[in-house]
Amino acid sequence: MLVAIVVLLAMLVLANMLLTWGMLRRLRALQDQVGAGFAAPVGNGLHPGDRAPDFSALTPAGDTVTRDEVVRGETVLVFLSPHCEACETHLPSVRELGRGARAAVAVVDGTREESGHLVDGLRGDVPVLFAPRAATDMLERYRVNSYPSSYVVGADGRITGSHLGLDELLPTRT
């Protein structure tokens, strides 16, 4: 009986060591990506190097646009929700991002009616697209599960970074 307990305990310790080793390898790989200028993926989202998924979304004028019409050169897709308090507090940062060197587009998980305060808060500095979950699969394709979050899409149409919040995307002030 004692031998069986010792063997079982040894197997559990070995399994724990293997899982820890695997987790450390994964963390080192993510650290290497961050060190190379990539951000870690947002939640279970897309990873640097993944092709940005195709999408269609509505403009405030009601026109349908696609990824190829929106993403021209390096573009930051900023995902917002009309029910997100943090999104409202980040609107000045989104506007600042829109006035920067790379293009920025706000993608709102809501309709024009429920998202008017976000559109007004952006003051025309950043183009807005509406992609409510009930009407389009864009948010699922981009695996957006928290707000505000963003993806940087390179000129080649591949994800170059993903961020929770926006502070990492803004130029540092000295």
C-alpha positions in Angstrom: 0.0 0.0 0.0 2.8 2.4 0.9 4.6 1.6 -2.3 1.5 2.4 -4.4 1.1 5.8 -2.7 4.7 6.7 -3.3 4.5 5.6 -7.0 1.3 7.7 -7.4 2.8 10.7 -5.7 5.9 10.4 -7.9 3.7 10.3 -11.1 1.8 13.4 -9.9 5.1 15.2 -9.3 6.4 14.2 -12.7 3.2 15.3 -14.4 3.4 18.6 -12.6 7.0 19.1 -13.7 6.1 18.4 -17.4 3.2 20.8 -17.3 5.3 23.5 -15.7 8.1 23.0 -18.3 5.5 23.3 -21.2 4.1 26.5 -19.7 7.6 28.0 -19.3 8.4 27.2 -23.0 5.2 28.9 -24.1 5.9 32.0 -21.9 9.4 32.2 -23.3 8.0 32.1 -26.9 5.6 34.9 -26.1 8.4 36.9 -24.4 10.5 36.5 -27.6 7.6 37.9 -29.7 7.2 40.8 -27.3 10.9 41.4 -27.4 10.7 41.4 -31.2 8.2 44.3 -31.1 5.0 42.1 -31.1 2.4 42.3 -28.4 1.0 39.2 -26.9 -2.4 38.2 -28.4 -5.6 39.6 -26.9 -7.1 36.7 -24.9 -7.5 33.8 -27.3 -7.3 36.1 -30.2 -5.3 36.3 -33.4 -1.5 36.1 -33.2 1.2 38.2 -34.9 1.7 36.8 -38.4 -1.9 35.6 -38.7 -3.7 36.9 -41.8 -6.3 39.5 -40.9 -9.7 37.9 -41.5 -12.0 39.3 -44.2 -15.0 41.2 -42.9 -17.9 43.4 -43.9 -19.3 46.2 -41.6 -21.5 49.2 -41.9 -20.5 52.8 -42.0 -22.5 55.5 -40.3 -24.0 56.4 -43.7 -25.3 52.8 -44.0 -22.8 51.6 -46.7 -21.2 48.2 -46.4 -17.4 48.1 -46.5 -14.9 45.2 -46.5 -11.5 44.7 -45.0 -9.8 45.5 -48.3 -11.6 48.9 -48.5 -10.7 49.8 -44.9 -7.2 48.4 -44.4 -4.8 50.3 -46.6 -1.3 50.3 -45.3 -0.7 49.8 -41.6 -4.1 50.2 -39.9 -5.2 49.9 -36.2 -8.6 48.3 -35.8 -9.9 49.5 -32.4 -12.8 47.5 -31.0 -15.3 49.3 -28.8 -18.7 48.6 -27.3 -21.5 51.1 -26.5 -21.9 49.3 -23.1 -18.3 49.7 -22.1 -17.4 52.4 -19.6 -13.7 52.0 -20.3 -14.3 52.5 -24.0 -15.8 55.9 -23.3 -12.8 56.9 -21.1 -10.5 55.8 -23.9 -12.1 57.9 -26.6 -9.5 60.7 -26.4 -6.8 58.1 -26.9 -8.6 56.7 -29.9 -8.9 60.2 -31.4 -5.2 60.8 -30.7 -4.4 57.5 -32.4 -6.5 58.6 -35.4 -4.4 61.7 -35.8 -1.2 59.7 -35.7 1.0 58.4 -38.5 -0.9 55.2 -39.1 -4.6 54.8 -40.0 -7.0 53.9 -37.2 -10.6 52.6 -37.5 -13.1 52.2 -34.7 -15.2 49.1 -34.9 -18.2 49.3 -32.7 -20.1 46.2 -31.4 -23.5 47.9 -31.7 -25.9 49.7 -33.9 -25.8 53.4 -34.8 -28.7 54.1 -32.5 -27.0 52.6 -29.4 -23.5 53.8 -30.3 -24.2 57.5 -31.1 -22.3 58.6 -28.0 -19.2 56.8 -29.2 -19.4 58.3 -32.7 -19.9 61.8 -31.3 -17.0 61.3 -28.9 -14.7 60.4 -31.8 -15.5 63.8 -33.4 -14.7 62.6 -36.9 -11.0 62.0 -36.1 -11.4 58.3 -36.6 -13.7 56.4 -39.1 -16.3 54.3 -37.4 -17.7 50.9 -38.5 -20.7 49.2 -37.0 -20.3 45.4 -36.5 -22.9 44.3 -34.0 -22.6 40.6 -33.1 -26.2 40.0 -34.0 -25.7 41.2 -37.5 -22.1 40.2 -38.5 -19.5 37.7 -37.7 -16.6 40.2 -37.7 -16.1 40.1 -34.0 -16.0 36.3 -33.9 -13.5 36.2 -36.8 -11.2 38.6 -34.9 -11.9 36.7 -31.7 -12.8 39.9 -29.8 -13.9 39.1 -26.3 -13.0 42.3 -24.4 -13.2 46.0 -24.9 -11.4 48.2 -25.7 -9.0 46.1 -27.6 -7.2 46.5 -30.9 -5.3 44.8 -33.7 -2.6 46.3 -35.8 -2.8 45.1 -39.3 0.3 45.6 -41.5 0.4 46.7 -45.1 0.7 43.0 -46.1 -2.7 42.2 -44.4 -1.1 40.3 -41.5 -1.6 41.0 -37.8 1.5 42.7 -36.4 0.2 43.3 -32.9 -2.8 43.0 -30.5 -3.5 45.1 -27.5 -5.9 45.2 -24.6 -6.6 48.9 -24.1 -4.8 51.6 -26.2 -2.0 53.0 -24.1 0.7 50.8 -25.7 -0.2 52.1 -29.2 0.1 55.8 -28.4 3.5 57.6 -28.8 5.3 58.0 -25.5 5.4 61.6 -24.2 8.7 63.0 -22.9 
